[in-house]
Amino acid sequence: MYEPFPGNYVWNLSVNLALAMGGVMGEIDRANDEVRDIAKRGDDEGTEAFFNAWGAMGDRLVALGDEAMAAGHGLSASQKYQRATAYYMTAERMQSVHYAPRWPMYDKMLDTMGRAIESGGLNAEPVEIPYEGKSFPGLFVRGKGEGPRPCMVFCNGLDSIKEMIYLITRDTLADRGISMLAIDHPGVGEALRKRGLTAVVESERWAGAAVDYLEGRDDVDPERIGMMGWSLGGYYSPRAACYEKRFKLCVAWGANHNWGELQRRRLLREGDMPVPHYWDHVMWVWGQPDMESFMELIPRITLEGHLQNMTIPFLITHGANDRQIPIEYAHQSHDQAINSPDLELKFFTDREGGVEHVSADNSEVVRSYIADWIADRFGRME
């Protein structure tokens, strides 16, 4: 993994995710130069300086995009707006829930992504998914081809958002004739920040709502809908597929078999963490007022005792050098999915790349492998 901040895994992960979203090294290095010294002080300290440097980088790109739009060059403007979206997202993601400037930054990110979609004619339709008297948003990316297309519901992890899913995967599935619904489900993105929907253990609740929505679209084949997720989505996705039987296949992009147990290990400083201000972040995501309540909840966040209900094709991928999620969790998910008729565990090594957590070091090889696996299985269902 590219490590511009030696010894600071959390900041390095953020930079690599920005690159995976289409960030440009020259722009990123310019912003990083402003904060290299403060990065040596640890994960949490200095995140405000990071916020300011990366936010200014996004602002410059938006100004350049506006100039391109004024000249009638929408495609050029969209490219700049897309990178600005990635930079705003990275700056906001790094902050504490108590840091007030993150909220207008998030709104700016949403607006910039909307401008990127409109100016570039991107294959990304903003949608609303009704859910338990409320709703949560998604981006629908239509697969190429005639007639109703198969579709994957793509859920987030602990701290990613639907715009990150889109910018990293783009048309990888669509080029194979498969649609994608990237969602900000309870616990992430707009659902958490704008609507107060916190995470739930029973991910099949909101995953089922996504299927309900897709069944109402005439461009989706209701008999070929799958479920996938990365990072903590390696828990959400299999859990949902075990109980929402309308899903026809499942992918865990990074195993996350026992997230509750992992939190106890993190308290003992085992493994690296994905975001600064980590414990504030997880309590916010799960809607818990304090650590005592959070620790009472977490034993339920596990796939133990559930995966025997996985009765569809199931792919688990995992980076061989994942510094956040123990590799043993990938084996546990594989070994317990005893009723899956088509079960595969794929480790990514130095030969291919994608060895870090959810392939932050090289997302192409993993997203392509997953897309091919999905296309092969949906192809057999025609």
C-alpha atoms as a printed R data frame, in Angstrom:
    type eleno elety resid chain resno       x       y       z
1   ATOM     1    CA   MET     A     1   0.000   0.000   0.000
2   ATOM     2    CA   TYR     A     2   1.199   3.507  -0.804
3   ATOM     3    CA   GLU     A     3   2.199   5.013   2.545
4   ATOM     4    CA   PRO     A     4   2.861   8.765   2.339
5   ATOM     5    CA   PHE     A     5   2.541   9.003   6.136
6   ATOM     6    CA   PRO     A     6   4.925   6.349   7.542
7   ATOM     7    CA   GLY     A     7   3.489   4.613  10.588
8   ATOM     8    CA   ASN     A     8   0.045   6.200  10.282
9   ATOM     9    CA   TYR     A     9  -2.131   3.429   8.851
10  ATOM    10    CA   VAL     A    10  -5.427   5.315   9.188
11  ATOM    11    CA   TRP     A    11  -4.243   8.307   7.137
12  ATOM    12    CA   ASN     A    12  -2.533   6.069   4.590
13  ATOM    13    CA   LEU     A    13  -5.727   4.046   4.131
14  ATOM    14    CA   SER     A    14  -7.656   7.249   3.441
15  ATOM    15    CA   VAL     A    15  -5.153   8.327   0.793
16  ATOM    16    CA   ASN     A    16  -5.291   4.937  -0.918
17  ATOM    17    CA   LEU     A    17  -9.087   4.991  -1.002
18  ATOM    18    CA   ALA     A    18  -8.973   8.451  -2.568
19  ATOM    19    CA   LEU     A    19  -6.616   7.150  -5.247
20  ATOM    20    CA   ALA     A    20  -8.948   4.213  -5.873
21  ATOM    21    CA   MET     A    21 -11.775   6.698  -6.402
22  ATOM    22    CA   GLY     A    22  -9.831   8.422  -9.171
23  ATOM    23    CA   GLY     A    23  -7.701  10.847  -7.209
24  ATOM    24    CA   VAL     A    24  -4.571  12.211  -8.875
25  ATOM    25    CA   MET     A    25  -1.190  11.712  -7.220
26  ATOM    26    CA   GLY     A    26   0.082  15.206  -8.037
27  ATOM    27    CA   GLU     A    27  -2.951  16.831  -6.434
28  ATOM    28    CA   ILE     A    28  -2.873  14.548  -3.413
29  ATOM    29    CA   ASP     A    29   0.856  14.993  -2.792
30  ATOM    30    CA   ARG     A    30   0.397  18.760  -2.865
31  ATOM    31    CA   ALA     A    31  -2.214  18.560  -0.120
32  ATOM    32    CA   ASN     A    32  -0.250  15.969   1.858
33  ATOM    33    CA   ASP     A    33   2.846  18.192   1.891
34  ATOM    34    CA   GLU     A    34   0.929  20.555   4.154
35  ATOM    35    CA   VAL     A    35   0.307  17.914   6.829
36  ATOM    36    CA   ARG     A    36   3.205  15.441   6.712
37  ATOM    37    CA   ASP     A    37   4.757  16.576   9.979
38  ATOM    38    CA   ILE     A    38   1.536  16.564  11.977
39  ATOM    39    CA   ALA     A    39   0.703  13.045  10.718
40  ATOM    40    CA   LYS     A    40   3.563  11.763  12.867
41  ATOM    41    CA   ARG     A    41   1.626  12.658  16.016
42  ATOM    42    CA   GLY     A    42  -0.916   9.852  15.639
43  ATOM    43    CA   ASP     A    43  -4.232   8.980  14.057
44  ATOM    44    CA   ASP     A    44  -6.496  11.508  15.764
45  ATOM    45    CA   GLU     A    45  -4.320  14.569  16.185
46  ATOM    46    CA   GLY     A    46  -4.034  16.718  13.097
47  ATOM    47    CA   THR     A    47  -7.194  15.565  11.362
48  ATOM    48    CA   GLU     A    48  -8.381  19.191  11.278
49  ATOM    49    CA   ALA     A    49  -5.249  20.144   9.342
50  ATOM    50    CA   PHE     A    50  -5.906  17.236   6.964
51  ATOM    51    CA   PHE     A    51  -9.508  18.457   6.611
52  ATOM    52    CA   ASN     A    52  -8.376  21.944   5.641
53  ATOM    53    CA   ALA     A    53  -5.715  20.831   3.161
54  ATOM    54    CA   TRP     A    54  -7.923  18.315   1.368
55  ATOM    55    CA   GLY     A    55 -10.964  20.577   1.476
56  ATOM    56    CA   ALA     A    56  -8.972  23.358  -0.213
57  ATOM    57    CA   MET     A    57  -7.902  20.860  -2.868
58  ATOM    58    CA   GLY     A    58 -11.547  20.021  -3.525
59  ATOM    59    CA   ASP     A    59 -12.451  23.714  -3.702
60  ATOM    60    CA   ARG     A    60  -9.788  24.350  -6.342
61  ATOM    61    CA   LEU     A    61 -11.162  21.551  -8.485
62  ATOM    62    CA   VAL     A    62 -14.737  22.756  -8.172
63  ATOM    63    CA   ALA     A    63 -13.620  26.202  -9.332
64  ATOM    64    CA   LEU     A    64 -11.863  24.620 -12.309
65  ATOM    65    CA   GLY     A    65 -14.955  22.537 -13.022
66  ATOM    66    CA   ASP     A    66 -17.108  25.655 -12.970
67  ATOM    67    CA   GLU     A    67 -14.782  27.283 -15.483
68  ATOM    68    CA   ALA     A    68 -15.093  24.248 -17.753
69  ATOM    69    CA   MET     A    69 -18.889  24.360 -17.454
70  ATOM    70    CA   ALA     A    70 -18.936  28.064 -18.312
71  ATOM    71    CA   ALA     A    71 -16.965  27.210 -21.460
72  ATOM    72    CA   GLY     A    72 -19.527  24.544 -22.395
73  ATOM    73    CA   HIS     A    73 -17.285  21.569 -21.560
74  ATOM    74    CA   GLY     A    74 -19.480  19.403 -19.352
75  ATOM    75    CA   LEU     A    75 -17.403  16.240 -19.622
76  ATOM    76    CA   SER     A    76 -14.256  18.047 -18.490
77  ATOM    77    CA   ALA     A    77 -16.183  19.652 -15.650
78  ATOM    78    CA   SER     A    78 -17.511  16.275 -14.530
79  ATOM    79    CA   GLN     A    79 -14.017  14.824 -14.242
80  ATOM    80    CA   LYS     A    80 -13.008  17.629 -11.912
81  ATOM    81    CA   TYR     A    81 -16.209  17.420  -9.884
82  ATOM    82    CA   GLN     A    82 -15.695  13.683  -9.441
83  ATOM    83    CA   ARG     A    83 -12.200  14.153  -8.013
84  ATOM    84    CA   ALA     A    84 -13.426  16.972  -5.798
85  ATOM    85    CA   THR     A    85 -16.122  14.629  -4.512
86  ATOM    86    CA   ALA     A    86 -13.468  12.066  -3.581
87  ATOM    87    CA   TYR     A    87 -11.345  14.686  -1.809
88  ATOM    88    CA   TYR     A    88 -14.262  16.207   0.126
89  ATOM    89    CA   MET     A    89 -15.376  12.719   1.119
90  ATOM    90    CA   THR     A    90 -11.897  11.809   2.358
91  ATOM    91    CA   ALA     A    91 -11.580  15.026   4.384
92  ATOM    92    CA   GLU     A    92 -15.023  14.616   5.988
93  ATOM    93    CA   ARG     A    93 -14.569  10.903   6.687
94  ATOM    94    CA   MET     A    94 -11.459  11.581   8.793
95  ATOM    95    CA   GLN     A    95 -13.216  13.821  11.321
96  ATOM    96    CA   SER     A    96 -14.766  13.212  14.706
97  ATOM    97    CA   VAL     A    97 -18.554  13.153  14.910
98  ATOM    98    CA   HIS     A    98 -18.142  16.164  17.217
99  ATOM    99    CA   TYR     A    99 -16.263  18.266  14.618
100 ATOM   100    CA   ALA     A   100 -18.906  20.722  13.373
101 ATOM   101    CA   PRO     A   101 -17.269  21.703  10.027
102 ATOM   102    CA   ARG     A   102 -17.667  18.146   8.723
103 ATOM   103    CA   TRP     A   103 -21.398  18.638   8.214
104 ATOM   104    CA   PRO     A   104 -21.239  21.462   5.608
105 ATOM   105    CA   MET     A   105 -18.344  19.592   3.974
106 ATOM   106    CA   TYR     A   106 -20.593  16.552   3.578
107 ATOM   107    CA   ASP     A   107 -23.307  18.703   2.011
108 ATOM   108    CA   LYS     A   108 -20.721  20.161  -0.341
109 ATOM   109    CA   MET     A   109 -19.677  16.632  -1.317
110 ATOM   110    CA   LEU     A   110 -23.276  15.649  -2.103
111 ATOM   111    CA   ASP     A   111 -23.780  18.761  -4.215
112 ATOM   112    CA   THR     A   112 -20.521  18.226  -6.092
113 ATOM   113    CA   MET     A   113 -21.364  14.603  -6.842
114 ATOM   114    CA   GLY     A   114 -24.741  15.685  -8.156
115 ATOM   115    CA   ARG     A   115 -23.044  18.176 -10.442
116 ATOM   116    CA   ALA     A   116 -20.627  15.485 -11.620
117 ATOM   117    CA   ILE     A   117 -23.522  13.188 -12.531
118 ATOM   118    CA   GLU     A   118 -25.460  15.906 -14.340
119 ATOM   119    CA   SER     A   119 -22.590  17.541 -16.226
120 ATOM   120    CA   GLY     A   120 -21.051  14.251 -17.311
121 ATOM   121    CA   GLY     A   121 -24.230  12.290 -17.960
122 ATOM   122    CA   LEU     A   122 -22.929   9.591 -15.616
123 ATOM   123    CA   ASN     A   123 -24.665   6.239 -15.349
124 ATOM   124    CA   ALA     A   124 -25.702   6.914 -11.738
125 ATOM   125    CA   GLU     A   125 -29.365   7.578 -10.968
126 ATOM   126    CA   PRO     A   126 -30.158   8.922  -7.474
127 ATOM   127    CA   VAL     A   127 -33.037   6.888  -5.975
128 ATOM   128    CA   GLU     A   128 -34.972   6.568  -2.715
129 ATOM   129    CA   ILE     A   129 -35.688   3.228  -1.043
130 ATOM   130    CA   PRO     A   130 -38.733   3.195   1.298
131 ATOM   131    CA   TYR     A   131 -37.808   1.670   4.658
132 ATOM   132    CA   GLU     A   132 -39.917   1.198   7.773
133 ATOM   133    CA   GLY     A   133 -41.874   4.432   7.381
134 ATOM   134    CA   LYS     A   134 -38.811   6.391   6.259
135 ATOM   135    CA   SER     A   135 -36.382   5.972   3.372
136 ATOM   136    CA   PHE     A   136 -32.688   5.795   2.565
137 ATOM   137    CA   PRO     A   137 -30.932   6.860  -0.653
138 ATOM   138    CA   GLY     A   138 -29.042   4.966  -3.300
139 ATOM   139    CA   LEU     A   139 -27.331   5.307  -6.660
140 ATOM   140    CA   PHE     A   140 -28.638   2.994  -9.376
141 ATOM   141    CA   VAL     A   141 -26.138   2.090 -12.105
142 ATOM   142    CA   ARG     A   142 -27.868   0.382 -15.021
143 ATOM   143    CA   GLY     A   143 -26.279  -2.652 -16.658
144 ATOM   144    CA   LYS     A   144 -25.737  -2.605 -20.385
145 ATOM   145    CA   GLY     A   145 -28.016  -4.647 -22.603
146 ATOM   146    CA   GLU     A   146 -31.651  -4.965 -23.568
147 ATOM   147    CA   GLY     A   147 -34.507  -5.934 -21.284
148 ATOM   148    CA   PRO     A   148 -34.498  -6.330 -17.506
149 ATOM   149    CA   ARG     A   149 -30.971  -6.748 -16.154
150 ATOM   150    CA   PRO     A   150 -29.714  -8.687 -13.133
151 ATOM   151    CA   CYS     A   151 -28.762  -6.409 -10.257
152 ATOM   152    CA   MET     A   152 -26.484  -6.399  -7.226
153 ATOM   153    CA   VAL     A   153 -27.376  -4.517  -4.059
154 ATOM   154    CA   PHE     A   154 -24.025  -3.121  -2.843
155 ATOM   155    CA   CYS     A   155 -23.869  -2.122   0.823
156 ATOM   156    CA   ASN     A   156 -21.246  -0.134   2.674
157 ATOM   157    CA   GLY     A   157 -19.069  -0.954   5.632
158 ATOM   158    CA   LEU     A   158 -18.481   1.055   8.794
159 ATOM   159    CA   ASP     A   159 -17.441   4.347   7.227
160 ATOM   160    CA   SER     A   160 -17.795   4.267   3.438
161 ATOM   161    CA   ILE     A   161 -20.681   5.834   1.522
162 ATOM   162    CA   LYS     A   162 -22.551   5.193  -1.719
163 ATOM   163    CA   GLU     A   163 -20.480   7.777  -3.612
164 ATOM   164    CA   MET     A   164 -17.321   5.853  -2.706
165 ATOM   165    CA   ILE     A   165 -18.872   2.629  -3.982
166 ATOM   166    CA   TYR     A   166 -19.689   4.333  -7.277
167 ATOM   167    CA   LEU     A   167 -16.327   6.053  -7.745
168 ATOM   168    CA   ILE     A   168 -14.367   2.859  -7.034
169 ATOM   169    CA   THR     A   169 -16.521   0.410  -9.005
170 ATOM   170    CA   ARG     A   170 -18.059   2.705 -11.674
171 ATOM   171    CA   ASP     A   171 -19.228   0.589 -14.624
172 ATOM   172    CA   THR     A   172 -17.388  -2.617 -13.721
173 ATOM   173    CA   LEU     A   173 -20.656  -4.502 -13.282
174 ATOM   174    CA   ALA     A   174 -22.597  -2.479 -15.861
175 ATOM   175    CA   ASP     A   175 -20.096  -3.388 -18.588
176 ATOM   176    CA   ARG     A   176 -20.936  -7.032 -17.871
177 ATOM   177    CA   GLY     A   177 -24.650  -6.374 -18.228
178 ATOM   178    CA   ILE     A   178 -25.334  -6.234 -14.485
179 ATOM   179    CA   SER     A   179 -26.967  -3.296 -12.704
180 ATOM   180    CA   MET     A   180 -25.862  -2.094  -9.280
181 ATOM   181    CA   LEU     A   181 -27.772  -0.398  -6.483
182 ATOM   182    CA   ALA     A   182 -25.239   1.279  -4.159
183 ATOM   183    CA   ILE     A   183 -27.006   2.204  -0.938
184 ATOM   184    CA   ASP     A   184 -26.540   4.451   2.067
185 ATOM   185    CA   HIS     A   185 -28.307   2.048   4.407
186 ATOM   186    CA   PRO     A   186 -28.827   2.659   8.134
187 ATOM   187    CA   GLY     A   187 -25.486   3.391   9.799
188 ATOM   188    CA   VAL     A   188 -23.722   5.086   6.891
189 ATOM   189    CA   GLY     A   189 -23.782   8.089   4.582
190 ATOM   190    CA   GLU     A   190 -26.941  10.112   4.210
191 ATOM   191    CA   ALA     A   191 -29.001   7.593   6.168
192 ATOM   192    CA   LEU     A   192 -26.865   8.284   9.238
193 ATOM   193    CA   ARG     A   193 -25.811  11.888   8.723
194 ATOM   194    CA   LYS     A   194 -29.020  13.399   7.342
195 ATOM   195    CA   ARG     A   195 -31.771  11.074   8.565
196 ATOM   196    CA   GLY     A   196 -30.550   9.692  11.863
197 ATOM   197    CA   LEU     A   197 -30.881   6.048  10.789
198 ATOM   198    CA   THR     A   198 -28.355   4.097  12.841
199 ATOM   199    CA   ALA     A   199 -27.076   0.599  12.099
200 ATOM   200    CA   VAL     A   200 -29.125  -2.492  12.940
201 ATOM   201    CA   VAL     A   201 -27.870  -6.011  13.576
202 ATOM   202    CA   GLU     A   202 -30.580  -7.472  11.305
203 ATOM   203    CA   SER     A   203 -29.276  -6.213   7.966
204 ATOM   204    CA   GLU     A   204 -31.955  -8.229   6.181
205 ATOM   205    CA   ARG     A   205 -34.409  -5.489   7.219
206 ATOM   206    CA   TRP     A   206 -32.944  -2.787   5.011
207 ATOM   207    CA   ALA     A   207 -31.627  -5.258   2.423
208 ATOM   208    CA   GLY     A   208 -35.154  -6.576   1.987
209 ATOM   209    CA   ALA     A   209 -36.368  -3.001   1.482
210 ATOM   210    CA   ALA     A   210 -33.808  -2.645  -1.321
211 ATOM   211    CA   VAL     A   211 -35.182  -5.800  -2.978
212 ATOM   212    CA   ASP     A   212 -38.727  -4.438  -2.639
213 ATOM   213    CA   TYR     A   213 -37.602  -1.314  -4.461
214 ATOM   214    CA   LEU     A   214 -35.828  -3.230  -7.232
215 ATOM   215    CA   GLU     A   215 -38.832  -5.480  -7.802
216 ATOM   216    CA   GLY     A   216 -40.775  -2.344  -8.670
217 ATOM   217    CA   ARG     A   217 -38.417  -1.407 -11.514
218 ATOM   218    CA   ASP     A   218 -39.165  -2.756 -14.971
219 ATOM   219    CA   ASP     A   219 -35.460  -2.677 -15.912
220 ATOM   220    CA   VAL     A   220 -34.470  -5.187 -13.188
221 ATOM   221    CA   ASP     A   221 -34.857  -8.952 -13.433
222 ATOM   222    CA   PRO     A   222 -36.433  -9.865 -10.067
223 ATOM   223    CA   GLU     A   223 -35.178 -13.453 -10.355
224 ATOM   224    CA   ARG     A   224 -31.539 -12.332 -10.531
225 ATOM   225    CA   ILE     A   225 -30.877 -10.010  -7.609
226 ATOM   226    CA   GLY     A   226 -27.754 -10.471  -5.500
227 ATOM   227    CA   MET     A   227 -26.250  -8.962  -2.353
228 ATOM   228    CA   MET     A   228 -22.696  -7.737  -1.794
229 ATOM   229    CA   GLY     A   229 -20.786  -5.547   0.614
230 ATOM   230    CA   TRP     A   230 -17.269  -4.611   1.628
231 ATOM   231    CA   SER     A   231 -15.539  -4.275   5.004
232 ATOM   232    CA   LEU     A   232 -18.303  -4.360   7.645
233 ATOM   233    CA   GLY     A   233 -20.455  -5.227   4.631
234 ATOM   234    CA   GLY     A   234 -18.709  -8.582   4.928
235 ATOM   235    CA   TYR     A   235 -21.029  -9.032   7.906
236 ATOM   236    CA   TYR     A   236 -24.079  -7.134   6.602
237 ATOM   237    CA   SER     A   237 -24.202  -8.859   3.225
238 ATOM   238    CA   PRO     A   238 -24.000 -12.535   4.326
239 ATOM   239    CA   ARG     A   239 -26.314 -11.877   7.259
240 ATOM   240    CA   ALA     A   240 -28.912 -10.387   4.875
241 ATOM   241    CA   ALA     A   241 -28.552 -13.188   2.338
242 ATOM   242    CA   CYS     A   242 -29.071 -15.819   5.029
243 ATOM   243    CA   TYR     A   243 -32.559 -14.513   5.792
244 ATOM   244    CA   GLU     A   244 -33.732 -12.538   2.738
245 ATOM   245    CA   LYS     A   245 -34.368 -15.464   0.431
246 ATOM   246    CA   ARG     A   246 -35.041 -13.355  -2.670
247 ATOM   247    CA   PHE     A   247 -31.288 -12.915  -3.082
248 ATOM   248    CA   LYS     A   248 -29.818 -15.364  -5.575
249 ATOM   249    CA   LEU     A   249 -26.106 -14.951  -4.760
250 ATOM   250    CA   CYS     A   250 -23.885 -13.194  -2.228
251 ATOM   251    CA   VAL     A   251 -20.413 -11.641  -2.103
252 ATOM   252    CA   ALA     A   252 -18.381 -10.601   0.938
253 ATOM   253    CA   TRP     A   253 -15.654  -8.224  -0.299
254 ATOM   254    CA   GLY     A   254 -13.544  -8.758   2.791
255 ATOM   255    CA   ALA     A   255 -14.681 -11.279   5.376
256 ATOM   256    CA   ASN     A   256 -16.030  -9.848   8.623
257 ATOM   257    CA   HIS     A   257 -17.249 -12.927  10.402
258 ATOM   258    CA   ASN     A   258 -17.279 -11.716  14.002
259 ATOM   259    CA   TRP     A   259 -17.193  -7.930  14.166
260 ATOM   260    CA   GLY     A   260 -18.306  -7.906  17.783
261 ATOM   261    CA   GLU     A   261 -15.363 -10.042  18.885
262 ATOM   262    CA   LEU     A   262 -13.075  -7.819  16.816
263 ATOM   263    CA   GLN     A   263 -14.027  -4.781  18.911
264 ATOM   264    CA   ARG     A   264 -12.841  -6.500  22.060
265 ATOM   265    CA   ARG     A   265  -9.573  -7.291  20.275
266 ATOM   266    CA   ARG     A   266  -9.237  -3.660  19.212
267 ATOM   267    CA   LEU     A   267  -9.582  -2.574  22.822
268 ATOM   268    CA   LEU     A   268  -6.453  -4.659  23.383
269 ATOM   269    CA   ARG     A   269  -4.807  -2.813  20.452
270 ATOM   270    CA   GLU     A   270  -4.896  -5.787  18.099
271 ATOM   271    CA   GLY     A   271  -4.946  -4.758  14.448
272 ATOM   272    CA   ASP     A   272  -5.374  -1.371  12.794
273 ATOM   273    CA   MET     A   273  -8.479   0.799  12.689
274 ATOM   274    CA   PRO     A   274 -10.175   2.336   9.621
275 ATOM   275    CA   VAL     A   275 -10.886   5.881  10.858
276 ATOM   276    CA   PRO     A   276  -9.538   8.348  13.422
277 ATOM   277    CA   HIS     A   277 -11.616   8.939  16.573
278 ATOM   278    CA   TYR     A   278 -12.639   5.313  16.186
279 ATOM   279    CA   TRP     A   279 -14.664   4.682  19.343
280 ATOM   280    CA   ASP     A   280 -16.727   7.848  18.916
281 ATOM   281    CA   HIS     A   281 -17.399   6.750  15.349
282 ATOM   282    CA   VAL     A   282 -18.611   3.248  16.122
283 ATOM   283    CA   MET     A   283 -20.931   4.419  18.895
284 ATOM   284    CA   TRP     A   284 -22.411   6.992  16.491
285 ATOM   285    CA   VAL     A   285 -22.904   4.372  13.768
286 ATOM   286    CA   TRP     A   286 -24.683   1.959  16.117
287 ATOM   287    CA   GLY     A   287 -26.629   4.635  17.975
288 ATOM   288    CA   GLN     A   288 -25.110   3.846  21.370
289 ATOM   289    CA   PRO     A   289 -24.747   6.558  24.030
290 ATOM   290    CA   ASP     A   290 -21.615   5.192  25.700
291 ATOM   291    CA   MET     A   291 -19.052   2.411  25.633
292 ATOM   292    CA   GLU     A   292 -20.934   0.324  28.161
293 ATOM   293    CA   SER     A   293 -24.028   0.194  25.955
294 ATOM   294    CA   PHE     A   294 -21.900  -0.418  22.865
295 ATOM   295    CA   MET     A   295 -20.096  -3.333  24.482
296 ATOM   296    CA   GLU     A   296 -23.439  -4.855  25.487
297 ATOM   297    CA   LEU     A   297 -24.598  -4.701  21.860
298 ATOM   298    CA   ILE     A   298 -21.585  -6.046  20.019
299 ATOM   299    CA   PRO     A   299 -21.848  -9.782  20.827
300 ATOM   300    CA   ARG     A   300 -24.868  -9.822  18.490
301 ATOM   301    CA   ILE     A   301 -22.825  -8.510  15.525
302 ATOM   302    CA   THR     A   302 -21.545 -11.862  14.342
303 ATOM   303    CA   LEU     A   303 -22.184 -14.480  11.669
304 ATOM   304    CA   GLU     A   304 -21.718 -17.266  14.215
305 ATOM   305    CA   GLY     A   305 -24.853 -19.407  14.195
306 ATOM   306    CA   HIS     A   306 -26.208 -17.860  10.991
307 ATOM   307    CA   LEU     A   307 -24.210 -19.042   7.991
308 ATOM   308    CA   GLN     A   308 -25.805 -22.466   7.865
309 ATOM   309    CA   ASN     A   309 -28.732 -20.491   6.392
310 ATOM   310    CA   MET     A   310 -26.652 -19.414   3.377
311 ATOM   311    CA   THR     A   311 -28.288 -21.464   0.614
312 ATOM   312    CA   ILE     A   312 -27.106 -19.548  -2.469
313 ATOM   313    CA   PRO     A   313 -23.750 -19.145  -4.254
314 ATOM   314    CA   PHE     A   314 -21.373 -17.326  -1.919
315 ATOM   315    CA   LEU     A   315 -18.004 -15.703  -2.681
316 ATOM   316    CA   ILE     A   316 -15.670 -14.525   0.083
317 ATOM   317    CA   THR     A   317 -12.596 -12.475  -0.826
318 ATOM   318    CA   HIS     A   318  -9.895 -11.338   1.563
319 ATOM   319    CA   GLY     A   319  -6.548  -9.571   1.324
320 ATOM   320    CA   ALA     A   320  -3.624 -11.680   2.466
321 ATOM   321    CA   ASN     A   321  -2.200  -8.654   4.293
322 ATOM   322    CA   ASP     A   322  -5.449  -7.264   5.709
323 ATOM   323    CA   ARG     A   323  -4.310  -5.301   8.756
324 ATOM   324    CA   GLN     A   324  -7.838  -4.639  10.028
325 ATOM   325    CA   ILE     A   325  -9.743  -7.929   9.796
326 ATOM   326    CA   PRO     A   326  -8.015 -11.181  10.825
327 ATOM   327    CA   ILE     A   327  -7.601 -13.688   8.015
328 ATOM   328    CA   GLU     A   328  -9.074 -16.363  10.289
329 ATOM   329    CA   TYR     A   329 -12.480 -14.701   9.877
330 ATOM   330    CA   ALA     A   330 -12.439 -15.539   6.175
331 ATOM   331    CA   HIS     A   331 -11.871 -19.206   6.990
332 ATOM   332    CA   GLN     A   332 -14.633 -19.154   9.600
333 ATOM   333    CA   SER     A   333 -17.197 -17.744   7.167
334 ATOM   334    CA   HIS     A   334 -16.166 -20.285   4.542
335 ATOM   335    CA   ASP     A   335 -16.247 -23.243   6.923
336 ATOM   336    CA   GLN     A   336 -19.668 -22.390   8.363
337 ATOM   337    CA   ALA     A   337 -21.507 -21.780   5.055
338 ATOM   338    CA   ILE     A   338 -22.103 -25.524   4.781
339 ATOM   339    CA   ASN     A   339 -25.322 -25.281   2.770
340 ATOM   340    CA   SER     A   340 -24.113 -22.954   0.025
341 ATOM   341    CA   PRO     A   341 -24.251 -24.891  -3.263
342 ATOM   342    CA   ASP     A   342 -21.403 -22.866  -4.787
343 ATOM   343    CA   LEU     A   343 -18.923 -21.653  -2.182
344 ATOM   344    CA   GLU     A   344 -15.587 -19.967  -2.905
345 ATOM   345    CA   LEU     A   345 -12.922 -18.380  -0.714
346 ATOM   346    CA   LYS     A   346 -10.397 -16.265  -2.635
347 ATOM   347    CA   PHE     A   347  -7.305 -14.726  -1.033
348 ATOM   348    CA   PHE     A   348  -5.468 -11.959  -2.867
349 ATOM   349    CA   THR     A   349  -1.698 -12.115  -2.583
350 ATOM   350    CA   ASP     A   350   1.321 -10.099  -3.705
351 ATOM   351    CA   ARG     A   351   1.124 -11.751  -7.128
352 ATOM   352    CA   GLU     A   352  -2.190 -10.080  -7.984
353 ATOM   353    CA   GLY     A   353  -2.276  -7.163  -5.556
354 ATOM   354    CA   GLY     A   354  -5.298  -6.225  -3.516
355 ATOM   355    CA   VAL     A   355  -3.649  -7.603  -0.394
356 ATOM   356    CA   GLU     A   356  -4.801  -4.890   2.019
357 ATOM   357    CA   HIS     A   357  -8.179  -4.374   3.639
358 ATOM   358    CA   VAL     A   358 -10.874  -4.421   0.912
359 ATOM   359    CA   SER     A   359  -8.038  -4.130  -1.634
360 ATOM   360    CA   ALA     A   360  -7.282  -0.498  -0.805
361 ATOM   361    CA   ASP     A   361  -3.854  -0.999  -2.379
362 ATOM   362    CA   ASN     A   362  -5.278  -2.204  -5.737
363 ATOM   363    CA   SER     A   363  -9.030  -2.330  -6.124
364 ATOM   364    CA   GLU     A   364  -9.070  -3.235  -9.829
365 ATOM   365    CA   VAL     A   365  -7.980  -6.835  -9.469
366 ATOM   366    CA   VAL     A   366 -10.553  -7.600  -6.787
367 ATOM   367    CA   ARG     A   367 -13.504  -5.740  -8.282
368 ATOM   368    CA   SER     A   368 -12.822  -7.403 -11.645
369 ATOM   369    CA   TYR     A   369 -12.607 -10.863 -10.082
370 ATOM   370    CA   ILE     A   370 -15.835 -10.304  -8.182
371 ATOM   371    CA   ALA     A   371 -17.609  -8.909 -11.250
372 ATOM   372    CA   ASP     A   372 -16.570 -11.917 -13.340
373 ATOM   373    CA   TRP     A   373 -17.754 -14.316 -10.628
374 ATOM   374    CA   ILE     A   374 -21.125 -12.572 -10.464
375 ATOM   375    CA   ALA     A   375 -21.499 -12.465 -14.247
376 ATOM   376    CA   ASP     A   376 -20.737 -16.186 -14.510
377 ATOM   377    CA   ARG     A   377 -23.368 -17.092 -11.900
378 ATOM   378    CA   PHE     A   378 -26.080 -14.816 -13.231
379 ATOM   379    CA   GLY     A   379 -25.308 -16.111 -16.718
380 ATOM   380    CA   ARG     A   380 -26.152 -19.638 -15.601
381 ATOM   381    CA   MET     A   381 -29.526 -18.422 -14.321
382 ATOM   382    CA   GLU     A   382 -30.745 -17.126 -17.685
